[in-house]
Amino acid sequence: MGLQDLISQMNNPQEFVRLCNAVFVATYGQEYCAVDGTQCDGGNDGYIRSEHKMLAMYCPVKPEKDTDTKYLEKIRNDLDKAKKLVDTSKYRIKQWTFVTPRKLSSHVIAELIREANSRGFSGNYLEATYLANQLFIHSQILRDFPALNVPDIDSRLREITDLLLRTHKIPELNQSVPISTSSDAKSPDQEKALEICTGPRTTETKTALKTLYYKTSDDATKLQCVMGLLNWFSPANGDTLEDQLHYCDAGLMAANRLNAFSEKAVILAYKGQRLSDQFGEEELAWGHSLKVEAALGISIQTAEQKQERMARIRSIYEDATKSFTEAQDIAQQLGDYKVLGEVYLHIGCAAGLRFIHVNGMGAHERAAAEKKLCKDSLMLAKDIYSTAGDQLNIGYALMSLANQIRTFGEMKQATDLCKEALKIGEEYHDAALLQNGKALLNRLVTGKIPDYIHGERFGDEPA
């Protein structure tokens, strides 16, 4: 359940008013005056000085019993009180806003606007969407509202880290979780897909894999193709996030039909990373549009359009978190160290890219949190592989860690880690690790930094 859903289900009036006050203080600062019963009339709960806006907050105790008639009765009573404040010269009110956890019917909204206009105000209303959007921006508020805290990736990561420190082993296999029932016998198409995926990465082999993906009607082959196409993601060579998300959804459907739970967890991790990339792109564009408006001194978008756009950005972030969380759950239930490690590789890389976006926007507190999550996730992936004695995947974890910490300015450490990863790649004759490792080392030596904001990755090589 997302934050917006949790807010919409609130039925404690005092807690709802406390939440609203916290949100408006964070949004407007000293321009917002919270009503405590001594400063102004009850029934109107907050005032924004700069906008001459009065806020009336209403949270039904039994929302299922609140009809349109009851909402309108509350609205009219509070509007009368606001009008009295104006008539007695206590407040100057241009706009009256009704704040409630749940969406109102179109009939109530129309009447609210009409009733407000008849008293000399413009009228509107805010509900859970607006509050969730503002809480997404001012997430520190949630510390004071435990009931609204959605379990985050960072807390789950700490649980696994603590487990490794205490037991020096990954979670035991849960025998109640079914293992993939896909047959060990592979069809010629599946063998071909596997051969392509484990071979050199070239334009020709990638084209062949895409062709096989489109051609096959065999779920096992399609699943193998999807895993390869997700792993070979290269924006510099024409791949798009939309295509990647399509592959994720197709792969998840095939994995579900095959009961291929390990593959499902990996694809969910890929999906979380691609959604996180999409979130970063949209948030960056959003921040740019706000800077343009500030520079021009005019609003290009209406308040409603801004809230809709913010809600979409927040929804993408929540979907990414949901995908990562489900991937963690499946991997941990299976007790599959390889899958669990890969999930944290994707979580770490996604956090690293978000660091670049938010740091570029000047949101340094958020950037610091993303940097920590990135390092913690990649270090955890490495520790999981180390605990399991999986040297090859330690190499992949080291390479990912090297690529990320160089964006944090740790160039010498990144170069040393990359060289260690290349040694492992040479020892195991792993083509993918060697190809990506050499590309990364070249960029570390030459100082050329990929254009991450526009989709370039360290493994992108000219065709």
C-alpha positions as CSV (number, residue, x, y, z in Angstrom):
1,M,0.0,0.0,0.0
2,G,1.4,3.4,-1.0
3,L,1.6,6.6,0.9
4,Q,-1.3,8.1,-0.8
5,D,-3.5,5.1,0.1
6,L,-2.4,5.3,3.7
7,I,-3.3,9.0,3.9
8,S,-6.7,8.4,2.3
9,Q,-7.6,5.9,5.0
10,M,-6.9,8.2,7.9
11,N,-9.8,8.6,10.3
12,N,-8.3,10.4,13.2
13,P,-9.1,14.1,13.0
14,Q,-6.4,15.3,15.4
15,E,-3.7,13.2,13.6
16,F,-4.8,14.4,10.2
17,V,-4.7,18.1,11.3
18,R,-1.2,17.5,12.8
19,L,-0.1,16.0,9.5
20,C,-1.5,18.8,7.4
21,N,0.1,21.4,9.7
22,A,3.5,19.7,9.3
23,V,3.1,19.6,5.5
24,F,2.1,23.2,5.2
25,V,4.9,24.4,7.6
26,A,7.4,22.5,5.5
27,T,6.0,23.9,2.3
28,Y,5.4,27.5,3.2
29,G,7.6,28.1,6.3
30,Q,6.8,31.2,8.3
31,E,4.1,32.2,5.8
32,Y,1.9,29.5,7.2
33,C,0.0,30.0,10.4
34,A,-1.4,26.9,12.1
35,V,-4.6,27.6,14.0
36,D,-4.6,26.4,17.6
37,G,-7.8,27.8,18.8
38,T,-6.3,30.9,20.3
39,Q,-5.2,32.8,17.2
40,C,-8.4,32.6,15.1
41,D,-11.7,30.9,14.7
42,G,-12.2,27.2,15.0
43,G,-13.3,25.4,11.8
44,N,-10.6,27.2,9.8
45,D,-7.4,25.5,10.7
46,G,-4.6,27.3,8.9
47,Y,-3.7,30.5,7.0
48,I,-1.1,31.1,4.3
49,R,-0.3,34.8,4.6
50,S,1.4,35.3,1.2
51,E,-1.6,33.9,-0.6
52,H,-4.3,35.1,1.7
53,K,-5.5,31.5,1.8
54,M,-7.6,30.0,4.5
55,L,-7.5,26.2,5.0
56,A,-10.2,24.2,6.6
57,M,-9.2,20.6,7.4
58,Y,-11.7,17.8,7.8
59,C,-11.1,14.2,8.5
60,P,-14.3,12.1,9.1
61,V,-14.1,9.6,11.9
62,K,-16.3,7.2,10.0
63,P,-15.7,8.1,6.4
64,E,-18.0,5.3,5.0
65,K,-20.9,7.1,6.7
66,D,-20.1,10.6,5.4
67,T,-22.5,11.4,2.5
68,D,-22.2,14.3,0.1
69,T,-24.8,16.1,2.3
70,K,-22.6,15.9,5.4
71,Y,-19.5,17.1,3.5
72,L,-21.5,20.1,2.2
73,E,-22.9,20.9,5.6
74,K,-19.3,21.0,7.0
75,I,-18.1,23.1,4.0
76,R,-20.9,25.7,4.4
77,N,-20.4,26.0,8.1
78,D,-16.7,26.6,7.7
79,L,-17.2,29.0,4.9
80,D,-19.6,31.0,7.1
81,K,-16.9,31.2,9.8
82,A,-14.3,32.3,7.2
83,K,-16.7,35.0,6.0
84,K,-17.2,36.2,9.6
85,L,-13.4,36.5,9.9
86,V,-13.3,38.8,6.9
87,D,-16.3,40.9,8.0
88,T,-14.7,41.5,11.4
89,S,-11.4,42.5,9.7
90,K,-9.5,39.7,11.4
91,Y,-8.2,38.1,8.1
92,R,-8.0,39.0,4.5
93,I,-9.1,35.9,2.6
94,K,-8.9,35.5,-1.2
95,Q,-9.0,31.7,-1.4
96,W,-10.7,29.2,0.8
97,T,-9.3,25.6,0.6
98,F,-11.0,22.5,2.0
99,V,-8.4,19.8,3.0
100,T,-9.6,16.2,3.4
101,P,-8.0,12.7,3.2
102,R,-10.3,11.4,0.5
103,K,-11.3,12.6,-2.9
104,L,-14.6,14.5,-3.1
105,S,-17.4,13.8,-5.6
106,S,-17.7,16.2,-8.6
107,H,-21.0,17.4,-7.2
108,V,-19.4,18.4,-3.8
109,I,-16.5,20.1,-5.6
110,A,-18.9,22.1,-7.8
111,E,-21.0,23.2,-4.8
112,L,-17.8,24.0,-2.8
113,I,-16.7,26.4,-5.6
114,R,-20.2,27.9,-5.9
115,E,-20.6,28.4,-2.1
116,A,-17.1,30.0,-1.8
117,N,-17.7,32.3,-4.7
118,S,-21.0,33.5,-3.2
119,R,-19.0,34.6,-0.1
120,G,-16.4,36.4,-2.1
121,F,-13.7,33.7,-2.1
122,S,-12.3,31.4,-4.8
123,G,-12.7,27.9,-3.6
124,N,-10.8,24.6,-4.1
125,Y,-9.9,21.5,-2.2
126,L,-6.8,19.3,-1.5
127,E,-6.7,15.6,-0.7
128,A,-4.3,12.7,-0.2
129,T,-2.6,13.2,-3.6
130,Y,-1.4,16.6,-2.7
131,L,-0.3,15.6,0.8
132,A,1.6,12.5,-0.5
133,N,3.3,14.7,-3.1
134,Q,4.5,17.1,-0.5
135,L,5.6,14.3,1.8
136,F,7.6,12.9,-1.0
137,I,9.5,16.2,-1.2
138,H,9.7,16.7,2.6
139,S,10.1,13.0,3.6
140,Q,11.6,14.0,7.0
141,I,8.1,14.7,8.2
142,L,7.3,11.0,8.1
143,R,9.6,10.3,11.0
144,D,6.8,11.8,13.2
145,F,4.1,9.7,11.6
146,P,5.0,6.0,12.1
147,A,1.6,4.9,10.7
148,L,2.4,6.4,7.4
149,N,5.9,4.8,7.1
150,V,6.0,2.4,4.1
151,P,8.9,-0.2,4.7
152,D,11.8,1.1,2.6
153,I,14.6,-0.7,0.8
154,D,17.2,0.7,3.3
155,S,15.6,-0.9,6.3
156,R,15.4,-4.3,4.5
157,L,19.0,-4.0,3.5
158,R,20.0,-3.5,7.1
159,E,18.1,-6.6,8.1
160,I,20.1,-8.8,5.7
161,T,23.4,-7.1,6.7
162,D,22.7,-7.8,10.3
163,L,21.9,-11.4,9.5
164,L,25.2,-11.9,7.6
165,L,27.1,-10.3,10.5
166,R,25.5,-12.6,13.1
167,T,25.4,-15.9,11.2
168,H,28.0,-15.5,8.4
169,K,25.5,-17.1,6.0
170,I,22.6,-16.1,3.8
171,P,19.0,-17.0,4.8
172,E,18.3,-20.7,4.8
173,L,16.3,-22.2,1.9
174,N,12.6,-22.0,2.6
175,Q,11.2,-25.4,1.4
176,S,7.7,-24.0,1.3
177,V,8.7,-21.8,-1.7
178,P,8.4,-23.7,-5.0
179,I,11.5,-23.9,-7.1
180,S,11.5,-23.3,-10.9
181,T,9.7,-26.1,-12.6
182,S,11.1,-25.3,-16.0
183,S,12.6,-28.4,-17.6
184,D,16.4,-29.0,-17.5
185,A,16.1,-30.2,-21.1
186,K,16.5,-27.2,-23.4
187,S,15.0,-26.7,-26.8
188,P,17.3,-25.7,-29.8
189,D,16.0,-22.1,-29.6
190,Q,16.8,-21.9,-25.9
191,E,20.3,-23.4,-26.5
192,K,20.8,-20.7,-29.1
193,A,19.6,-17.9,-26.8
194,L,22.0,-19.2,-24.1
195,E,24.8,-19.4,-26.5
196,I,24.3,-15.8,-27.6
197,C,23.9,-14.5,-24.0
198,T,27.2,-16.1,-22.9
199,G,29.2,-15.0,-25.9
200,P,30.7,-11.7,-27.0
201,R,28.5,-8.6,-27.0
202,T,28.3,-7.3,-30.5
203,T,25.7,-5.5,-32.6
204,E,25.1,-8.7,-34.6
205,T,24.6,-10.9,-31.5
206,K,22.2,-8.4,-29.9
207,T,20.2,-8.3,-33.2
208,A,20.1,-12.1,-33.3
209,L,18.8,-12.2,-29.7
210,K,16.1,-9.6,-30.4
211,T,15.0,-11.6,-33.5
212,L,14.9,-14.8,-31.4
213,Y,12.8,-13.0,-28.8
214,Y,10.3,-11.9,-31.4
215,K,10.2,-15.2,-33.1
216,T,9.9,-17.7,-30.3
217,S,6.7,-18.9,-28.7
218,D,8.5,-20.9,-26.1
219,D,8.4,-19.3,-22.6
220,A,11.8,-20.7,-21.6
221,T,13.5,-19.3,-24.7
222,K,11.7,-15.9,-24.3
223,L,12.8,-15.8,-20.7
224,Q,16.4,-16.3,-21.6
225,C,16.2,-13.7,-24.3
226,V,14.7,-11.2,-21.9
227,M,17.5,-11.8,-19.4
228,G,20.1,-11.2,-22.1
229,L,18.4,-8.0,-23.5
230,L,18.0,-6.6,-20.0
231,N,21.7,-7.3,-19.2
232,W,22.8,-5.7,-22.5
233,F,21.0,-2.4,-22.0
234,S,22.8,0.3,-24.0
235,P,21.1,3.7,-24.4
236,A,24.0,4.9,-26.5
237,N,23.2,2.2,-29.0
238,G,19.5,3.0,-29.2
239,D,17.9,1.1,-26.3
240,T,15.1,2.9,-24.5
241,L,13.7,2.6,-21.0
242,E,10.3,1.9,-22.6
243,D,11.6,-1.1,-24.4
244,Q,13.4,-2.3,-21.3
245,L,10.2,-2.1,-19.2
246,H,8.4,-4.0,-22.0
247,Y,11.0,-6.8,-21.8
248,C,10.6,-6.8,-18.0
249,D,6.8,-7.3,-18.2
250,A,7.1,-10.0,-20.9
251,G,9.8,-11.7,-18.8
252,L,7.7,-11.6,-15.7
253,M,4.7,-13.2,-17.5
254,A,7.0,-16.0,-18.8
255,A,8.6,-16.5,-15.4
256,N,5.1,-16.8,-13.8
257,R,4.0,-19.4,-16.3
258,L,7.2,-21.4,-15.7
259,N,7.2,-20.9,-11.9
260,A,10.7,-19.6,-12.5
261,F,11.0,-17.7,-9.2
262,S,14.7,-17.0,-9.3
263,E,14.4,-15.5,-12.7
264,K,11.3,-13.5,-11.6
265,A,13.3,-11.9,-8.7
266,V,16.1,-10.9,-11.1
267,I,13.7,-9.4,-13.6
268,L,11.9,-7.5,-10.8
269,A,15.3,-6.1,-9.8
270,Y,15.9,-5.0,-13.4
271,K,12.5,-3.4,-13.5
272,G,13.1,-1.5,-10.3
273,Q,16.3,-0.2,-11.7
274,R,14.8,0.9,-15.0
275,L,11.8,2.5,-13.2
276,S,14.4,4.3,-11.0
277,D,16.1,5.6,-14.1
278,Q,12.8,6.8,-15.5
279,F,12.1,8.5,-12.2
280,G,15.4,10.3,-12.3
281,E,14.8,11.5,-15.9
282,E,11.3,12.8,-15.1
283,E,12.3,14.4,-11.8
284,L,15.3,16.2,-13.5
285,A,12.9,17.5,-16.3
286,W,10.5,18.6,-13.6
287,G,13.2,20.5,-11.7
288,H,14.3,22.1,-14.9
289,S,10.8,23.3,-15.7
290,L,10.5,24.9,-12.2
291,K,13.8,26.7,-12.8
292,V,12.5,28.0,-16.1
293,E,9.3,29.3,-14.4
294,A,11.4,31.0,-11.7
295,A,13.6,32.6,-14.3
296,L,10.7,33.9,-16.3
297,G,8.7,34.9,-13.3
298,I,5.5,33.2,-14.7
299,S,3.8,29.8,-14.3
300,I,3.9,27.7,-17.4
301,Q,1.7,25.0,-15.7
302,T,-1.4,25.3,-13.6
303,A,-1.3,24.1,-10.0
304,E,-3.4,21.1,-11.0
305,Q,-1.0,20.2,-13.8
306,K,1.9,20.5,-11.4
307,Q,0.2,18.2,-8.9
308,E,-0.6,15.6,-11.6
309,R,3.0,15.6,-12.8
310,M,4.4,15.3,-9.2
311,A,1.9,12.5,-8.6
312,R,3.3,10.6,-11.7
313,I,6.9,11.1,-10.6
314,R,6.0,9.8,-7.1
315,S,4.1,6.9,-8.6
316,I,7.1,5.8,-10.7
317,Y,9.4,6.0,-7.6
318,E,6.9,3.9,-5.5
319,D,6.6,1.3,-8.4
320,A,10.4,1.1,-8.4
321,T,10.5,0.5,-4.7
322,K,7.7,-2.1,-4.9
323,S,9.7,-4.0,-7.6
324,F,12.9,-4.0,-5.5
325,T,11.0,-5.0,-2.4
326,E,9.3,-7.9,-4.1
327,A,12.6,-9.0,-5.6
328,Q,14.2,-9.0,-2.2
329,D,11.3,-11.0,-0.7
330,I,11.5,-13.7,-3.4
331,A,15.3,-14.0,-3.2
332,Q,15.2,-14.2,0.6
333,Q,12.4,-16.7,0.6
334,L,14.3,-18.9,-1.9
335,G,17.5,-18.5,0.1
336,D,19.3,-18.0,-3.2
337,Y,22.5,-16.1,-2.6
338,K,23.2,-15.5,-6.3
339,V,19.8,-13.9,-6.8
340,L,19.9,-11.9,-3.5
341,G,23.3,-10.5,-4.5
342,E,22.1,-9.5,-7.9
343,V,19.1,-7.8,-6.5
344,Y,21.3,-5.6,-4.3
345,L,23.6,-4.9,-7.3
346,H,20.6,-3.4,-9.1
347,I,19.5,-1.5,-6.0
348,G,23.0,0.0,-5.6
349,C,23.3,1.0,-9.2
350,A,19.9,2.6,-9.2
351,A,20.8,4.6,-6.1
352,G,24.0,5.7,-7.7
353,L,22.3,7.1,-10.7
354,R,19.7,8.9,-8.5
355,F,22.6,10.4,-6.6
356,I,23.8,12.0,-9.8
357,H,20.4,13.4,-10.6
358,V,19.5,14.8,-7.2
359,N,23.1,16.1,-6.5
360,G,22.9,18.0,-9.8
361,M,19.6,19.5,-8.7
362,G,21.2,20.8,-5.5
363,A,19.3,18.4,-3.2
364,H,22.4,17.5,-1.2
365,E,20.6,15.8,1.8
366,R,18.8,13.4,-0.6
367,A,22.0,12.9,-2.6
368,A,23.9,11.9,0.6
369,A,21.1,9.4,1.4
370,E,21.3,7.9,-2.1
371,K,25.1,7.7,-1.9
372,K,24.9,5.8,1.3
373,L,22.3,3.4,-0.1
374,C,24.4,2.9,-3.2
375,K,27.5,2.0,-1.2
376,D,25.7,-0.1,1.4
377,S,23.8,-2.1,-1.3
378,L,26.9,-2.9,-3.4
379,M,29.0,-3.7,-0.4
380,L,26.2,-6.1,0.8
381,A,26.1,-7.8,-2.6
382,K,29.9,-8.3,-2.4
383,D,29.6,-9.7,1.1
384,I,26.8,-12.1,0.1
385,Y,28.9,-13.4,-2.7
386,S,32.0,-13.6,-0.5
387,T,30.0,-15.5,2.2
388,A,28.9,-18.0,-0.5
389,G,32.4,-18.3,-2.0
390,D,31.3,-17.0,-5.4
391,Q,34.4,-15.4,-6.7
392,L,33.1,-14.6,-10.2
393,N,30.2,-12.6,-8.9
394,I,32.5,-10.9,-6.4
395,G,34.2,-9.6,-9.5
396,Y,30.9,-8.2,-10.9
397,A,30.2,-6.6,-7.5
398,L,33.7,-5.0,-7.4
399,M,33.2,-3.6,-10.9
400,S,29.8,-2.1,-10.1
401,L,31.2,-0.6,-6.9
402,A,34.2,0.9,-8.8
403,N,31.8,2.4,-11.4
404,Q,29.7,4.0,-8.7
405,I,32.3,5.3,-6.3
406,R,34.1,7.2,-9.1
407,T,31.1,9.4,-9.4
408,F,31.6,10.1,-5.7
409,G,35.1,11.3,-6.5
410,E,37.0,8.2,-5.3
411,M,39.0,7.7,-8.5
412,K,42.0,5.9,-7.1
413,Q,39.9,3.4,-5.2
414,A,37.7,2.9,-8.2
415,T,40.7,2.1,-10.4
416,D,42.1,-0.4,-7.9
417,L,38.7,-2.2,-7.6
418,C,38.3,-2.3,-11.4
419,K,41.8,-3.9,-11.8
420,E,40.8,-6.5,-9.1
421,A,37.6,-7.2,-11.1
422,L,39.5,-7.6,-14.3
423,K,41.9,-10.2,-12.6
424,I,38.8,-12.2,-11.7
425,G,37.4,-11.9,-15.2
426,E,40.7,-13.2,-16.6
427,E,40.8,-16.1,-14.2
428,Y,37.3,-17.2,-15.1
429,H,37.5,-16.2,-18.8
430,D,34.3,-14.3,-18.4
431,A,33.7,-12.3,-21.6
432,A,31.1,-9.9,-20.1
433,L,33.2,-9.0,-17.1
434,L,36.3,-8.5,-19.2
435,Q,34.5,-6.3,-21.7
436,N,32.8,-4.1,-19.2
437,G,35.8,-4.0,-16.9
438,K,38.1,-2.9,-19.7
439,A,35.7,-0.2,-20.9
440,L,35.4,1.1,-17.3
441,L,39.2,1.1,-16.7
442,N,39.7,3.0,-20.0
443,R,37.3,5.7,-18.8
444,L,39.0,5.8,-15.4
445,V,42.4,6.3,-17.0
446,T,41.2,8.8,-19.7
447,G,38.9,10.7,-17.4
448,K,35.9,10.4,-19.8
449,I,32.7,10.3,-17.8
450,P,29.6,8.8,-19.4
451,D,26.7,11.2,-19.9
452,Y,24.5,9.3,-17.3
453,I,21.8,12.0,-17.4
454,H,21.2,11.3,-21.1
455,G,21.4,7.5,-20.6
456,E,25.0,6.5,-21.4
457,R,26.4,3.7,-19.3
458,F,30.0,2.6,-18.6
459,G,29.5,-0.6,-20.7
460,D,28.4,1.3,-23.8
461,E,31.0,0.7,-26.6
462,P,30.8,1.8,-30.2
463,A,29.2,-0.8,-32.4
